Amino acid sequence: MKCWIVTEGLAGTENQCLGVAESLGLSPEIKRIGLRQPWKAFSPFLGLECPGTFTGDALSPPWPDLVIASGRKAVAAARYIKRRSHGSAFTVFLQDPKTDPASFDLVAVPAHDGLRDPNVLVTSAAPNRLTSARLDGAREEWRPVFEKMNNPRIAVLVGGSSKAYAMDWQAVQNIADAVKKLEDRHCSVMLTMSRRTGAGNERLLRENLKDCNAWIWDGEEVNPYFGMLAWADAVLVTADSVSMISEAATIGKPVYILPMPGGNAKLDRFHRNLIDRGIVRMFEGDPEYYQYEPLNDAKLVAEAIRKAMNLPMAAK
C-alpha cells in the first residue's frame, strides 16, 4: 500500500505520523510542504487549494492509498490530495486540524484536545515511534556507555521554552535541584537537552551541575535519547513537552514531570489525565517505582485505520 506522510517538516509532527505508518508495517514517502500566500496567512480556513498553493515536495499523481498528515499547513495539503484523488486517498489527520474534521476520513486527537466528532479518535497522548524493537536496538547501541552505571538509572529529558512555558533561570534551577536530589538518593543520572533548551540555558545548567556525577549529553555526538529511555529505571521530563512525556509513558517505566513556569488549560488537562490514570506523577524529590499499562497510541490509530480501510488486522 502506498502511503504519504505530509507535514511542514517539524520533527515532532513528522515522528507522530511515522509512528502510525510504522505500526501499519508501511515504509511511507515523506512529503514536506509549505504554503504560498494567501493560504499561508489564512490556513487552515481559506480552502480553495490548487497546485499553486504549495511549496516544497510535489503533490501530484499517482496518488497514494493513504495520507497521514499533521501540522497547520498540512491541513490544506490533505484536503487537496483528497479532492484531486477523487476520494481514493484515505486521509488521516493527527492533532486538531482547527477545521471541520469531516474534511478527513479520520482525525486522531489526544484526550486533552476538546475536538469530538463521529470520525474523531481520541488517544491518551501523542503517537510516537517507540517500539520494543527500537528500544532493544538502542539498549545494545548504548550498552558501552550506560551499562557501567549503577542502578537505579534515571533519565532526565529537558525541553525548552514554548508558547505555554518559559525555560528561564528558575526552570533551570528546578532541573539542577532535581538532579542533585536524585544523586543524594544514590541514583545514576543520564541527562539530555533539546534544541529548544537554548545555548544560554544549557550553559547555565552545566554550570549548576559541574560538581555532580550526572552523565550529560555533549550536544555534538548522536543524541542518546532512545538509549537513555532503554536503560532508564525511571524518567523525569520537563512539563513543556507533550511528545517526550508521551514517549516516556510508552515504555512503561515510572514517569515524573518536572514543573516549569507557565502552562495553560490544555496542557494542564494533558498532565491531569495521565496523573489521574496513574501513568505519570509530579516529581517531588523521591522517585518510587510503580507500574501501569504502557501507552501505545500509534498502534491505536493504526488499528483504527486498518478497520476503516478494511485492511488485514495485525498479528497478535
PyMOL commands that set and color helices and strands:
alter all, ss='L'
color gray80, all
select helices_A, chain A and resi 11-23+39-42+51-53+74-84+101-103+132-141+143-146+169-184+195-197+199-208+225-231+242-250+265-276+297-309
alter helices_A, ss='H'
color red, helices_A
select strands_A, chain A and resi 3-7+29-35+54-56+66-70+90-94+106-110+120-123+153-158+188-193+215-216+234-238+255-258+280-282
alter strands_A, ss='S'
color yellow, strands_A
deselect
rebuild
show_as cartoon
